[in-house]
C-alpha cells in the first residue's frame, strides 16, 4: 500500500448535481488535505501553484494550474500559503475582484504583526471578500478523516445538567480535600519536635477533637463516593462488597460508639472514672485516717 495514500472513504453520497469549483492557492500539507476532503464531498478542486506540474501527492481528481488560470475557474479561493508569500496577490487584484478569499493561516507568535493575516489580505486585494476559516483544523485531522474516531460527531445534542450528580461530585471533592488537610495536620502534631512545644490542652484538642472531625470527614467522603451504589445489587460481584465498602466498617463502628458515649448518662461517669473516682475505694479517706490515728 502506498504510504502517501489518503483515506478515500466518501463523506457524502454521490450526487449528479454539479457543485461549484473551489480553488486552492498552495499545494502544501494543509492545501492537499483540504482539497482531498473537498473532492470527497463532491466539489471540483483546482490548485493554483507556481509549478504547474502535478505533484504525486496531489489528489488525482484535482487539477493544477497557474494562479491566474486557477483563480479564473472559481469564485471561492482558499489561500493556503504563508503570509510572507501574499505579495503576488496584488498582481491578481482584477481577477480576484468580487471573489471570496478564505484565509486559513495562523501566525507563529501572538501579535507578530500589527494586523491579522485576514486584514492584511484585505488590504492587498481590496475588491475581494475576505473571510477566515479552517484555521483551527490541522492537516493531520483532515487527512485522518474517519480513522480518527474522536473527531467524528454523530449527534449534536446537549444534555441537561444533572444537579444531583454535580452536587455529589462537588461534595465528594470538598470532603476529601478537608479530610486530607486535617489528616496532614494531625501527622505534623504527632512529630516529637512539634508535640514537645505544645501544652497538654492543645495536644489533646488536636488529637481528640480534630481527630474525630477528620474521621467524620473522611468517612463522609467515602460514603458520598459510594452514593446509591450501596443499595445496588450490581455493585456486589460474587456477593462480595467493594474495597471502599470494607474500609468503612471500622470508622463507622468507631463513630457509632463515640456517638453513644457522648450522652450525659455515660459521659459523666466515664469522666469521673478518668479523673480517678472509684465506687468502693480500697484505702479510707485521708481525713478519717488522721482522726483515727490521733484517737489511738
SULZIQUI-V719899 format. One record per residue. N is the residue number from 1. RES is the residue in one small letter. PHI is phi as a letter, one per 40 degrees, with the letter a starting at -180 (999 if undefined). Layout:
n=(N & N)
res=(RES & RES)
phi=(PHI & PHI)
This chain:
n=(1 & 2 & 3 & 4 & 5 & 6 & 7 & 8 & 9 & 10 & 11 & 12 & 13 & 14 & 15 & 16 & 17 & 18 & 19 & 20 & 21 & 22 & 23 & 24 & 25 & 26 & 27 & 28 & 29 & 30 & 31 & 32 & 33 & 34 & 35 & 36 & 37 & 38 & 39 & 40 & 41 & 42 & 43 & 44 & 45 & 46 & 47 & 48 & 49 & 50 & 51 & 52 & 53 & 54 & 55 & 56 & 57 & 58 & 59 & 60 & 61 & 62 & 63 & 64 & 65 & 66 & 67 & 68 & 69 & 70 & 71 & 72 & 73 & 74 & 75 & 76 & 77 & 78 & 79 & 80 & 81 & 82 & 83 & 84 & 85 & 86 & 87 & 88 & 89 & 90 & 91 & 92 & 93 & 94 & 95 & 96 & 97 & 98 & 99 & 100 & 101 & 102 & 103 & 104 & 105 & 106 & 107 & 108 & 109 & 110 & 111 & 112 & 113 & 114 & 115 & 116 & 117 & 118 & 119 & 120 & 121 & 122 & 123 & 124 & 125 & 126 & 127 & 128 & 129 & 130 & 131 & 132 & 133 & 134 & 135 & 136 & 137 & 138 & 139 & 140 & 141 & 142 & 143 & 144 & 145 & 146 & 147 & 148 & 149 & 150 & 151 & 152 & 153 & 154 & 155 & 156 & 157 & 158 & 159 & 160 & 161 & 162 & 163 & 164 & 165 & 166 & 167 & 168 & 169 & 170 & 171 & 172 & 173 & 174 & 175 & 176 & 177 & 178 & 179 & 180 & 181 & 182 & 183 & 184 & 185 & 186 & 187 & 188 & 189 & 190 & 191 & 192 & 193 & 194 & 195 & 196 & 197 & 198 & 199 & 200 & 201 & 202 & 203 & 204 & 205 & 206 & 207 & 208 & 209 & 210 & 211 & 212 & 213 & 214 & 215 & 216 & 217 & 218 & 219 & 220 & 221 & 222 & 223 & 224 & 225 & 226 & 227 & 228 & 229 & 230 & 231 & 232 & 233 & 234 & 235 & 236 & 237 & 238 & 239 & 240 & 241 & 242 & 243 & 244 & 245 & 246 & 247 & 248 & 249 & 250 & 251 & 252 & 253 & 254 & 255 & 256 & 257 & 258 & 259 & 260 & 261 & 262 & 263 & 264 & 265 & 266 & 267 & 268 & 269 & 270 & 271 & 272 & 273 & 274 & 275 & 276 & 277 & 278 & 279 & 280 & 281 & 282 & 283 & 284 & 285 & 286 & 287 & 288 & 289 & 290 & 291 & 292 & 293 & 294 & 295 & 296)
res=(x & x & x & x & x & x & x & x & x & x & x & x & x & x & x & x & x & x & x & x & x & x & x & x & x & x & x & x & x & x & x & x & x & x & x & x & x & x & x & x & x & x & x & x & x & x & x & x & x & x & x & x & x & x & x & x & x & x & x & x & x & x & x & x & x & x & x & x & x & x & x & x & x & x & x & x & x & x & x & x & x & x & x & x & x & x & x & x & x & x & x & x & x & x & x & x & x & x & x & x & x & x & x & x & x & x & x & x & x & x & x & x & x & x & x & x & x & x & x & x & x & x & x & x & x & x & x & x & x & x & x & x & x & x & x & x & x & x & x & x & x & x & x & x & x & x & x & x & x & x & x & x & x & x & x & x & x & x & x & x & x & x & x & x & x & x & x & x & x & x & x & x & x & x & x & x & x & x & x & x & x & x & x & x & x & x & x & x & x & x & x & x & x & x & x & x & x & x & x & x & x & x & x & x & x & x & x & x & x & x & x & x & x & x & x & x & x & x & x & x & x & x & x & x & x & x & x & x & x & x & x & x & x & x & x & x & x & x & x & x & x & x & x & x & x & x & x & x & x & x & x & x & x & x & x & x & x & x & x & x & x & x & x & x & x & x & x & x & x & x & x & x & x & x & x & x & x & x & x & x & x & x & x & x & x & x & x & x & x & x & x & x & x & x & x & x)
phi=(999 & c & c & c & c & b & c & b & c & c & c & b & c & c & b & c & c & c & c & c & c & b & b & b & c & h & b & c & d & c & c & c & c & c & c & c & c & c & c & c & c & g & c & c & b & b & c & b & a & c & b & c & c & c & c & c & c & c & d & c & c & c & b & b & b & c & c & c & c & c & c & c & c & a & c & b & b & c & c & b & b & c & d & c & b & c & c & c & c & c & c & b & d & c & c & c & c & g & c & c & b & b & c & b & c & b & c & c & b & c & f & c & b & c & b & c & c & c & c & c & c & c & c & c & b & c & c & c & b & c & b & b & a & g & c & b & b & c & c & c & c & c & c & c & f & c & c & c & c & c & b & c & c & c & b & b & b & b & c & c & c & c & c & c & c & c & c & c & c & c & c & d & c & c & c & c & c & c & c & c & c & c & c & c & c & c & c & c & c & c & c & d & c & c & c & c & b & b & c & c & c & c & c & c & c & c & c & c & c & c & c & c & c & c & c & c & c & c & c & c & d & c & c & c & c & c & f & c & c & c & c & c & c & c & c & b & c & f & g & b & c & c & c & c & c & c & c & c & c & c & d & c & c & c & c & c & c & c & c & c & c & c & c & d & c & b & c & c & c & c & c & c & c & c & c & h & c & b & c & b & c & c & b & c & c & c & c & c & c & c & c & c & c & c & c & c)
